[in-house]
């Protein structure tokens, strides 16, 4: 595949460690409330539980609707991300047009189903109101080297969904080393993904700083060669402001300020929004707005 001949695929773990040490030394203090507000605006507020239903998802939407009244100085989250069946609930109850409706799709979280089923599920989610789709790379096929099929599947789905954003989840915790993460990143980008995302949050480990550095480097290298700008989304285990600040700093140091808005940077999280609100407004650790 031409994409792999255009880029070096080998990643030295020591180089990643050295870069990560340098980035870690530049993390801003967690008490910076304006920066925490900015990070809050990058959150894809996520509910992906087998217990999800009309009641709890509609309450989540109402909380997002009321955030500006409850905390006038706060921006809202970037998106609410739910299972396909819940997209219609978000469409009905979410009143803020600045909050995007996102849905996982394509056989989430394992991506172990037929391509035509993935297409049907994703198209149905979009018909119900989804404006962004988070889909898992077919990791099994990728690991066995069936890269042409992986590329074909991503291209087919992106062609079918058009301008709807496709966030491709690499599930980096299932990839054995940094070189495979870089290879998956470049393949996803070249096949049409609008974002690459670390993890589903359904396996351990989820997001890791090392994987995030590798993915940001791949985005940067592809951008420098082609001018194509791709978004980045860490997800899986990002539950406190300190961790979010680390991922923010990785993006800032590798990709630069032009990536630091919700068009190109998201953080997938279910608990982070409450923790940020608690820190900004001096609430207790058990505070739960959402």
N, C-alpha and C positions, 0 to 999 in steps of 0.2 A: 504494500500500500504506500502510495506516494507520501502521505503525511509522515510516515515513519522514516523515510529517507531524507526528509527535509529538516528533521530535528534530532538532536542527540537524545537518546532514550535512557541513558545510564545516569543514575543519581547516586552520588556519594553520600552515605549517611553522615559522615563526619562533617561534610560541608553544610548539610542541613542543620546539624547540631550547632555548629559554629554560628551560622546565620541566626538561628533561633535564640541563642544566648545573647547575641547583639540586640535583637529585637526586644527580648524580654527586659533588657536594661532600659528600654525607652518607653515602657508602659506608663501612661499618665496616672496620676493618683486617682483612686476610686472615689474620692470626695468631690470631684469636679461635677457639679450637678448639671451644668449645661451640656457637658459631654455625655452624661448619662441620659439626658433627654434625647440627644441625637441618636444614641444607640437604641433607645426605646423605639424610635421611628423606623429602625431597620428590622424590627421583629416581625416574623411570620408567626402570629399567635396560633398555636397548633393544638388541636384536640384529635387524637387518633387512638381512641380506645374502643374496645369491643362493647363498652357500656354506653357509647354515645347514642343519643336519641334526640327527638325534637325538643324535649324540655331543656336538656343541658346546653345544647348548641344555641337554642334561641336565647337563653340567659346570657351566654357568652357574647352574642351579638348585641343584646341590650346593654351590657356593660360597656362595650365598645362605643355604642351610640351615646351613652351618658358620660363618657370620660371627660369630654370638654367642659361639661357642666360641673362635674365633681372636682376636676383639676384643670382649671382654665389655662394654666401655663404649660400644660403638657401637649406635645404633638400626639397623634394617634399612632397605633401600630401600622405597619406597612400592609399587612394582609391577615386574613383569618384562613387557616388551612385545615381542611376536614376531609373525611372520606367522601367518595362520590355520592353516596346516598344522602349525605347531609348537605350537599351543595344547594339544593332547592330551599332548605331551611335557612341557610345564610342569605340567600337571595331575597327571601321574604322578609327577614327580620333585620338585616343590616341596613341602616339608613345613611351611613356616612359614605359618600361616593369616593372619598380619598382612600378608603380601606379596600384593598383588592380582595376578590374571592379566589382562593387557591384550593386546589384539590390534588390529593395523591391519585395516581391512576396507573393503569397498565399492569395489573396484577401485583400491586403493592402488598407487602414489602419484599417478596422474594423474586418478583418478575418471572415466575415460573408458570407461564401460561402461553397460549398461542398468540402470535402477533395479531391475527384478526380479532381475537377477543380483546386484546389491549386497545386496539383502535376503536372498537365498539364502545368499550367502557369509557375511554377518554372522550370520545365524541358525545356520548350521552351526558357526561359531566359538564361539558362545555354547553350543551343544549340547555342544561338546568341553570347555567349562569357562571360556570368557572371561567376565570380570566387567565389563570396560570395553572399549569399541570406539573406536578413533581413526580417523575417516573424513575424507577430504578433501572440502571444498566443491567442487561442480562448477564449477570456475573458468571454464571456457569459456562455459558458459551464463550465469554471473554477468556476465562481461565483455560479452556481447552483449545484456545487459539482460533476459534471460528469468528475471526474479526470482520470478515466480509458480511456475515449475517448480522452481527452487532451493528455495523454501519448501516446496512440496509434497513434494519428495523427502526433505528433512530430517524433516518432520512424519510422513511415512509410516514412515520407518525408526525414528524415536523411538517411535512408537506400537507398532510391532512388537516392539521390544526391551524396552519397559516400564521396569523399575527399573534395568536395566543402564545404566551411565553412557555417554553419547555425547560424545566429545571431538571437536569439529568443527575440522578443520585448515583455516585460511584460505589457506595457501601465500602469505604476504604478499610474498614475493619476486617473485611473478607479478602482483601488483597495482601499478598504475602510480603511485599517490600515496596520501597519508595519508587523503584523503577517501574513497577506495574501500575502504581498510582499515576505516575507521569504519563505512561502509555495510555491508560484509560482516559485521562484528562484530555490529551490531544485528540484521541479518537472521538470523544464526545463533542468536543468543540468543532472539529472539522466536519462532523456529521450533521451539525445544525443546532446543537443545544444553545439556548440563550443564556443559561446559567449552568455551572457545575456545582454540585452539592456533595458534601462529605458522606452523609449517613442518613439512614432511616430513623435512627433512635431505637430500633428494635433488636439490635445485636450489640455486643460489647467487644471491642471498644467502639464508641460512637466517634464523634469528632476528636481529632488529636491535633495538637499544634504542628507536629512534623508533617502530617498529611496536608494540612492547610498550607504550609510553606511550599510544598511540592506543587500543589494545585495552583497557587498564586503565581509561582514561577512559570508554570506551563501557560497560564493565561497571558502573562507578560511577554513571554517569548513568542506566542502566536500573534499577539497584538503588534509587536515590533516588526514581525515579518509581513503581516497581512493588513494591518490596520483594523482588523475586526475585534471589537470590544465585547467581552463576555463577562457576565456577572458571576459572583461567587457567593455560596451560601454554606457556612458551617452549621451543622445541626447534630444533635445527639449528645445530651449530657451538659449542655451549656445552661446552667441554672442560677448563676450568681454574677453580679456585676464585674467582679475581678476577672472571671474567665472571659466574659464578653469583651472586656477591655483588651485582653491579650489578643483575641481574634481581630478586633478592630485595629490594633497596632500592627499585626502582621499584614493586613490589607494596606494600611497607610504606608508602611515601610517598603513593601514590594511593588504595589500597584500605584500608589500615590493618591493624592487628594481627589483626583478626578473620579476615583471609584467609590468615594465615601458619600454616597447617597443611595436611597432605596431603589433606584433604577438598576444599580449594579452590585449592591451589597445587601444581603439579607442575613438574618440569624434565625434559624428555626428553633423555637423554644416553647415550652408550655408553662414553665415556672418563672422564667427570667423577668417577665413584665411585672409581676408582683414584687419581686425582690428589688427591682429598680425603683418602683413607686415607693416602697418602704424606705429605701435609702434616701431618696430625694426629700420625702416629707416626714422623715424621722419617725416612722412607724416601727412597731415591733417586728421581730423575725417571723412571726406567725401571721403577719398581715396578709390578707388575701382579697384584693379587689376583684380580680377576675375569677 
